[in-house]
Amino acid sequence: MAEKRALSRHQFAESGFDTSGYAFNEIPGLHTAIIDCKRWGKHKLVTYFTFDDGRKVVAPTWPNSNYLGLAELPIGSKVELDFQHTRTGKLNLKGVTVIHIPVQQAGQEMLIG
């Protein structure tokens, strides 16, 4: 069975995923992280990450950017995230580079990348 791109709001609520430790990123630049969870919001994809330095970060992406490719990546993928300031001064996720993608095969996890 193929993995879902992200959880619906109802599935996310039922999943019990604990969002209490997650916050928006406040440091611009490149950050390496693991995808912890993804859910659909109203007109956006909301992705939860754990950065290599241990910070837990939540970041929205929108369809006009094709969700920066995050919708297609499985949970557990290691990525490099590029956070940049917008013209209005907000810090947004502007780019995603894949480092490793975990692949489930016969009950075993393998890394590709």
N, CA, C and O of each residue as an XYZ file, in Angstrom:
452
protein
N       0.838     -1.184      0.000
C       0.000      0.000      0.000
C       0.882      1.245      0.000
O       1.841      1.327      0.768
N       0.569      2.195     -0.839
C       1.355      3.423     -0.931
C       1.093      4.308      0.283
O      -0.020      4.366      0.805
N       2.137      4.989      0.715
C       2.007      5.909      1.838
C       1.232      7.140      1.395
O       1.381      7.614      0.269
N       0.392      7.656      2.311
C      -0.347      8.879      2.016
C       0.616     10.048      1.933
O       1.660     10.046      2.586
N       0.273     11.034      1.143
C       1.104     12.233      1.035
C       1.139     12.970      2.367
O       2.192     13.458      2.777
N      -0.002     13.055      3.047
C      -0.092     13.703      4.358
C      -1.421     13.286      4.981
O      -2.328     12.816      4.295
N      -1.514     13.469      6.284
C      -2.742     13.125      6.996
C      -3.795     14.209      6.791
O      -3.475     15.395      6.706
N      -5.044     13.788      6.715
C      -6.132     14.769      6.707
C      -6.232     15.364      8.115
O      -5.622     14.845      9.050
N      -6.992     16.441      8.269
C      -7.146     17.033      9.604
C      -7.749     16.032     10.572
O      -7.340     15.960     11.731
N      -8.714     15.262     10.106
C      -9.341     14.244     10.959
C      -8.342     13.139     11.329
O      -8.255     12.749     12.493
N      -7.597     12.639     10.353
C      -6.595     11.599     10.623
C      -5.516     12.117     11.566
O      -5.047     11.387     12.439
N      -5.122     13.381     11.390
C      -4.103     13.974     12.256
C      -4.611     14.033     13.699
O      -3.878     13.697     14.629
N      -5.851     14.454     13.883
C      -6.431     14.527     15.225
C      -6.476     13.144     15.869
O      -6.203     13.004     17.061
N      -6.819     12.129     15.091
C      -6.881     10.763     15.612
C      -5.501     10.149     15.844
O      -5.374      9.197     16.615
N      -4.466     10.681     15.187
C      -3.129     10.083     15.278
C      -2.495     10.263     16.653
O      -1.649      9.466     17.056
N      -2.898     11.300     17.370
C      -2.302     11.564     18.672
C      -0.922     12.187     18.588
O      -0.216     12.239     19.595
N      -0.514     12.662     17.418
C       0.802     13.279     17.268
C       0.885     14.487     18.188
O       0.012     15.354     18.158
N       1.932     14.549     19.006
C       2.098     15.610     19.998
C       2.811     16.805     19.373
O       3.994     16.723     19.042
N       2.096     17.906     19.214
C       2.659     19.112     18.605
C       3.178     20.099     19.645
O       3.656     21.174     19.282
N       3.095     19.763     20.912
C       3.395     20.740     21.969
C       4.837     21.251     21.942
O       5.082     22.372     22.390
N       5.777     20.493     21.447
C       7.163     20.942     21.428
C       7.579     21.665     20.161
O       8.736     22.062     20.031
N       6.655     21.843     19.225
C       6.985     22.418     17.923
C       6.688     23.919     17.888
O       5.705     24.380     18.467
N       7.542     24.665     17.209
C       7.365     26.114     17.048
C       7.842     26.509     15.663
O       8.506     25.726     14.984
N       7.506     27.717     15.241
C       7.994     28.220     13.963
C       9.480     28.532     14.087
O       9.946     28.961     15.142
N      10.210     28.315     13.014
C      11.635     28.603     12.991
C      11.858     30.111     13.029
O      11.130     30.866     12.384
N      12.854     30.544     13.775
C      13.178     31.970     13.865
C      14.590     32.281     13.381
O      15.047     33.419     13.477
N      15.287     31.255     12.853
C      16.673     31.438     12.420
C      16.766     31.210     10.907
O      16.543     30.093     10.442
N      17.092     32.252     10.135
C      17.205     32.080      8.683
C      18.409     31.218      8.313
O      19.314     30.994      9.117
N      18.388     30.746      7.072
C      19.510     29.970      6.555
C      19.160     28.513      6.339
O      17.992     28.125      6.324
N      20.215     27.711      6.169
C      20.060     26.284      5.900
C      20.056     25.489      7.191
O      20.861     25.728      8.091
N      19.127     24.528      7.267
C      18.997     23.673      8.438
C      18.734     22.243      7.969
O      17.926     22.025      7.066
N      19.408     21.277      8.574
C      19.177     19.878      8.256
C      18.167     19.319      9.261
O      18.246     19.592     10.459
N      17.221     18.534      8.750
C      16.131     18.064      9.599
C      15.577     16.733      9.101
O      15.843     16.305      7.978
N      14.798     16.093      9.973
C      14.054     14.876      9.657
C      12.566     15.238      9.652
O      12.104     15.983     10.516
N      11.822     14.715      8.685
C      10.369     14.924      8.652
C       9.722     13.999      9.675
O       9.856     12.778      9.594
N       9.016     14.595     10.643
C       8.344     13.829     11.692
C       6.893     13.505     11.347
O       6.407     12.415     11.650
N       6.204     14.452     10.714
C       4.779     14.271     10.415
C       4.362     15.312      9.385
O       4.977     16.373      9.282
N       3.313     15.005      8.623
C       2.755     15.953      7.655
C       1.241     15.878      7.740
O       0.664     14.798      7.867
N       0.601     17.049      7.668
C      -0.867     17.081      7.648
C      -1.336     18.176      6.707
O      -0.644     19.167      6.473
N      -2.524     17.969      6.178
C      -3.126     18.983      5.328
C      -3.820     19.997      6.205
O      -4.544     19.632      7.131
N      -3.604     21.272      5.919
C      -4.333     22.365      6.548
C      -5.226     22.979      5.493
O      -5.326     22.463      4.380
N      -5.866     24.065      5.830
C      -6.713     24.746      4.857
C      -5.816     25.430      3.839
O      -5.163     26.424      4.156
N      -5.779     24.914      2.631
C      -4.995     25.458      1.509
C      -3.488     25.363      1.704
O      -2.753     26.131      1.082
N      -2.998     24.455      2.540
C      -1.547     24.329      2.743
C      -1.204     22.943      3.275
O      -2.065     22.182      3.717
N       0.088     22.651      3.213
C       0.644     21.455      3.830
C       1.442     21.913      5.046
O       2.278     22.810      4.945
N       1.182     21.300      6.184
C       1.904     21.634      7.413
C       2.832     20.463      7.730
O       2.381     19.330      7.892
N       4.128     20.745      7.815
C       5.121     19.696      8.043
C       5.840     19.957      9.361
O       6.211     21.090      9.671
N       6.029     18.889     10.129
C       6.710     18.943     11.423
C       8.084     18.311     11.262
O       8.209     17.206     10.734
N       9.115     19.016     11.720
C      10.500     18.587     11.563
C      11.207     18.541     12.914
O      10.836     19.247     13.851
N      12.235     17.691     12.994
C      13.212     17.778     14.077
C      14.538     18.137     13.430
O      15.078     17.377     12.626
N      15.058     19.311     13.793
C      16.333     19.775     13.263
C      17.464     18.976     13.893
O      17.300     18.394     14.965
N      18.615     18.950     13.221
C      19.784     18.234     13.747
C      20.219     18.743     15.110
O      20.809     17.995     15.889
N      19.933     20.020     15.412
C      20.309     20.562     16.722
C      19.263     20.267     17.795
O      19.388     20.729     18.929
N      18.230     19.497     17.439
C      17.222     19.072     18.407
C      15.961     19.920     18.432
O      14.966     19.523     19.038
N      15.981     21.084     17.785
C      14.777     21.917     17.778
C      13.664     21.238     17.001
O      13.906     20.568     15.997
N      12.444     21.421     17.479
C      11.246     20.902     16.817
C      10.569     22.080     16.138
O      10.198     23.056     16.791
N      10.407     21.984     14.808
C       9.923     23.112     14.016
C       8.747     22.684     13.148
O       8.723     21.577     12.609
N       7.781     23.575     13.025
C       6.643     23.375     12.128
C       6.736     24.415     11.022
O       7.066     25.573     11.277
N       6.443     23.997      9.787
C       6.529     24.918      8.654
C       5.411     24.624      7.650
O       5.230     23.480      7.235
N       4.664     25.662      7.262
C       3.658     25.486      6.215
C       4.261     25.694      4.821
O       5.225     26.441      4.658
N       3.689     25.032      3.836
C       4.022     25.260      2.430
C       2.708     25.281      1.656
O       1.695     24.755      2.115
N       2.741     25.901      0.466
C       1.512     26.124     -0.289
C       1.575     25.489     -1.664
O       2.654     25.196     -2.179
N       0.376     25.274     -2.268
C       0.338     24.605     -3.575
C       1.019     25.382     -4.695
O       1.507     24.770     -5.645
N       1.069     26.718     -4.615
C       1.701     27.470     -5.703
C       3.198     27.180     -5.816
O       3.811     27.468     -6.844
N       3.791     26.608     -4.755
C       5.195     26.186     -4.800
C       5.311     24.664     -4.876
O       6.386     24.101     -4.671
N       4.174     24.001     -5.176
C       4.112     22.536     -5.194
C       4.569     21.966     -3.848
O       5.176     20.897     -3.782
N       4.262     22.704     -2.782
C       4.612     22.303     -1.409
C       6.109     22.046     -1.256
O       6.526     21.321     -0.353
N       6.914     22.636     -2.135
C       8.375     22.487     -2.147
C       8.803     21.020     -2.211
O       9.908     20.670     -1.796
N       7.925     20.172     -2.731
C       8.228     18.748     -2.862
C       8.002     17.940     -1.597
O       8.173     16.721     -1.609
N       7.621     18.595     -0.503
C       7.452     17.887      0.767
C       6.284     16.903      0.753
O       6.335     15.886      1.445
N       5.246     17.181     -0.012
C       4.085     16.293     -0.041
C       4.457     14.895     -0.515
O       3.832     13.916     -0.107
N       5.464     14.791     -1.368
C       5.850     13.502     -1.935
C       6.872     12.745     -1.087
O       7.113     11.563     -1.333
N       7.470     13.394     -0.106
C       8.511     12.749      0.698
C       7.914     11.978      1.863
O       6.997     12.474      2.516
N       8.409     10.774      2.141
C       7.881     10.000      3.267
C       8.385     10.530      4.615
O       9.419     11.192      4.703
N       7.626     10.218      5.639
C       8.034     10.507      7.017
C       9.393      9.849      7.243
O       9.639      8.739      6.770
N      10.264     10.532      7.961
C      11.597     10.001      8.225
C      12.646     10.456      7.229
O      13.833     10.188      7.413
N      12.220     11.146      6.171
C      13.184     11.656      5.190
C      14.061     12.719      5.835
O      13.597     13.515      6.651
N      15.334     12.720      5.458
C      16.268     13.744      5.928
C      16.394     14.782      4.824
O      16.650     14.451      3.666
N      16.211     16.044      5.200
C      16.199     17.129      4.221
C      17.017     18.313      4.711
O      17.264     18.471      5.907
N      17.432     19.142      3.758
C      18.033     20.426      4.089
C      16.997     21.486      3.744
O      16.497     21.537      2.621
N      16.683     22.329      4.719
C      15.648     23.351      4.576
C      16.289     24.723      4.474
O      17.223     25.040      5.210
N      15.782     25.529      3.561
C      16.294     26.885      3.370
C      15.216     27.880      3.798
O      14.203     28.042      3.118
N      15.447     28.542      4.931
C      14.519     29.548      5.444
C      15.049     30.930      5.087
O      16.202     31.259      5.365
N      14.184     31.738      4.463
C      14.563     33.086      4.045
C      13.476     34.074      4.446
O      12.302     33.723      4.568
N      13.900     35.326      4.648
C      12.947     36.391      4.944
C      12.236     36.822      3.668
O      12.842     36.895      2.599
N      10.944     37.106      3.793
C      10.177     37.657      2.679
C      10.356     39.171      2.658
O      10.990     39.739      3.547
N       9.796     39.821      1.641
C       9.854     41.280      1.569
C       9.203     41.938      2.780
O       9.580     43.045      3.163
N       8.226     41.262      3.384
C       7.529     41.825      4.548
C       8.219     41.484      5.864
O       7.760     41.891      6.931
N       9.322     40.737      5.793
C      10.078     40.417      6.991
C       9.754     39.091      7.644
O      10.395     38.712      8.625
N       8.760     38.371      7.112
C       8.444     37.048      7.673
C       9.508     36.042      7.250
O      10.100     36.163      6.177
N       9.740     35.058      8.097
C      10.682     33.990      7.771
C       9.890     32.806      7.240
O       9.074     32.227      7.958
N      10.128     32.445      5.984
C       9.402     31.352      5.336
C      10.363     30.295      4.819
O      11.523     30.572      4.514
N       9.846     29.076      4.731
C      10.584     27.992      4.096
C      10.541     28.223      2.593
O       9.462     28.265      2.002
N      11.705     28.373      1.972
C      11.784     28.702      0.548
C      12.357     27.587     -0.308
O      12.191     27.611     -1.528
N      13.033     26.603      0.298
C      13.629     25.532     -0.491
C      13.858     24.287      0.333
O      14.104     24.355      1.537
N      13.773     23.145     -0.332
C      13.990     21.847      0.309
C      14.900     21.023     -0.591
O      14.636     20.877     -1.785
N      15.968     20.488     -0.016
C      16.868     19.581     -0.723
C      16.836     18.244      0.003
O      17.019     18.183      1.219
N      16.602     17.172     -0.750
C      16.538     15.833     -0.155
C      17.955     15.325      0.100
O      18.818     15.398     -0.776
N      18.184     14.811      1.303
C      19.464     14.197      1.656
C      19.331     12.679      1.639
O      20.122     11.991      0.993
N      18.320     12.150      2.357
C      18.055     10.700      2.387
C      16.552     10.462      2.439
O      15.814     11.208      3.082
N      16.111      9.414      1.755
C      14.711      9.001      1.793
C      14.653      7.582      2.330
O      15.266      6.684      1.752
N      13.922      7.356      3.436
C      13.775      5.986      3.924
C      12.791      5.220      3.047
O      11.761      5.761      2.646
N      13.101      3.988      2.756
C      12.232      3.156      1.929
C      11.920      1.886      2.702
O      12.826      1.216      3.199
N      10.650      1.559      2.801
C      10.220      0.331      3.475
C      10.250     -0.822      2.479
O       9.588     -0.772      1.442
N      11.016     -1.855      2.795
C      11.050     -3.051      1.955
C      11.042     -4.273      2.849
O      11.952     -4.480      3.652
N      10.010     -5.075      2.702
C       9.887     -6.328      3.451
C      10.113     -6.118      4.944
O      10.821     -6.891      5.590
N       9.507     -5.072      5.480
C       9.599     -4.832      6.917
C      10.894     -4.209      7.378
O      11.076     -4.001      8.577
N      11.808     -3.899      6.464
C      13.078     -3.293      6.850
C      13.177     -1.896      6.239
O      12.727     -1.655      5.119
N      13.774     -0.992      6.996
C      13.952      0.366      6.496
C      15.339      0.507      5.905
O      16.332      0.099      6.508
N      15.397      1.093      4.709
C      16.669      1.355      4.059
C      16.737      2.833      3.725
O      15.698      3.467      3.537
N      17.904      3.382      3.650
C      18.056      4.788      3.270
C      18.547      4.876      1.836
O      19.465      4.164      1.429
N      17.914      5.767      1.080
C      18.328      6.048     -0.286
C      18.644      7.527     -0.355
O      17.930      8.347      0.223
N      19.695      7.868     -1.049
C      19.941      9.305     -1.184
C      21.370      9.630     -1.368
O      21.725     10.802     -1.496
